[in-house]
Structure formats: structure tokens, C-alpha cells
Amino acid sequence: MRFRVLAAGLCASVLATGCGLVLGISSGEYDPDPFGLDGGAAGAGGAAGSGGAAGAGGAAGAGGAGASDAGAEPPPCTALLDDLEDGDSAILRCQGRVGSWYTYNDGTRSGTQTPLPGRPFVPVSPGHDPSNYAAHVAGSGFTSRGAGMGFDLNLAPGGAKLSYDASAYVGLTFWAKAAAPTHIYVNFPDRNTDREGGVCEGSGCGDHFGEGLDLTTEWAQYTVMFSILSTDGWGVPAPPAFDAAHVYSIEFHTAKSTVFDMLVDDIAFVP
């Protein structure tokens, strides 16, 4: 897959690492096969530097439905999804948009990750200057499909995932850095590639539309346009095109066998 860094940024800091036994827990319920692997090799994603979504999962350890940002009357939505400044796992709640950060992985028993899927997702300090907080994930040893962090865009009160209409926007922008240079994929599970959409099934799900990027050890701003997103090509049925009107989540994914330690901050849609 093509990758691009559209703007360079400032400041560097040392990132924290961590470890633990990993379990695949989704935002709504336990998923014993979060990457659709029980159907065989057809569920395998691409390796680092290959096309599309590099086999991103959809399973996750949710941080809740964003209740800490809940209000009787949510404000109208803006392009900003989350600046992490409230210090909790919820993205910025607005009309029609409510979700939480989570981590996920391919379930490799020897893999380590912090925070663990299913555990509270707590932003770390500092974030991109002058921000106080950023989203953080670290780990290694996931040899099948990799791991990462992300957030849902539209969670029902009971925790069920619903799609979000992002068709008013043309892309995503965010700030990020890593403890060491790291290739990641920014993935957008949609109606065609997420199991919740009812189009794909079993091992044919998870081939999400995405774009590859190289993170550096300095804070930098990255922009991914919806028009250049692609998949790895193994999804069944093959998704015709990215469906921006029915997006479930946004994920920052590392390929299999990657050692990762990254921060993400100030995530927003591109109008």
C-alpha cells in the first residue's frame, strides 16, 4: 500500500511500555474469534508494507460507551473526534456520535500489550504540545494479524456497535509519534468489512479499508484521505468501495510481529 506523511511536527518524549496476557474482548461482548481466523488462511492479513488494512481486527477491549461525556442534549458535531483532554476513554460526544477507545490484538498467547483489551483505557501525559493527554498503546509478539488501538463512532446505550455517517468528510487527520520508527495502518471498518454490517461473514470479514503510514519519533501531523483507501484484497465478498456513510470505527493498527509503542492525539475528520 502507498503511504504518505503530509506534515511534520514538533517535540519528542520517551513513551512508556508495558505487557500482559492478551484476550480478545469486543466493545459489546466477548468474541472468541476476533480476527475471523477459525475459517482458515483466508482470514490472514497482509504483512507490514503490503496493501490495505494489513489484517486489522475488529475485536476490542472497550472503555465503555462514553458515559463520562454524556449529557441530556449533546452538542452538534464538529470535525474534532477527540483531543483526549478530558482524560477519559470516551471520544468527544455530540449528536449522533458516541464512542470509546479500546485496544485489540490477534490473540497470540505469548504477545504482550498495554493497556490490555477489556481493561480501562486511560490517556497518558503529555500529549502533542500543548496538549496534556494522548492515546497510547504498546506491545509486541503478535504473530498472526498484529494489534492496535481504536475507537467506535456510534455505540448504542447497551454497547452495540452502530454505523456512523462520515460522508460529510473527506478524510482523517491526527498527530502521532512512536518510541521507534513504526509502520502502521489507519483502518476504517465499514459496513462491507465489519461483521456488524451484515455483508461479510466469518473469515471473510476484517479486510478493512485503510492506508499505511510511517510514524517517526517526533510528533508529526498525518492526513489520510478517504479517496485513497484500499484493502488487502482477501475479504469475502470483495468490498466494492469504502462506504463513508456507514463507518463503525477508526483503528491505528500494527502488522504482525511488530514491536510498537505509539501515541496518537488530536484526531479529527477533514471537512
Secondary structure, DSSP 8 states (H G I E B T S, - for coil): --B---EE----------------B-SSSB-S-TT-GGG-GGG----TTSSTTTT-----EE--S-GGG--SS-----SEEE--TT-SSB---BTTBB-BEEEEE---TT-EEES-TTS----BS--STT-S-BEEEEEE---SS-EEEEEESBB-TTS-B--B--TT--EEEEEEEESS-EEEEEEE-BTTTSGGGSSS-GGG----EEEEEEE-SS-EEEEEEGGG-B--S--SS---S--TTSB-EEEEEE-TT--EEEEEEEEEEE-
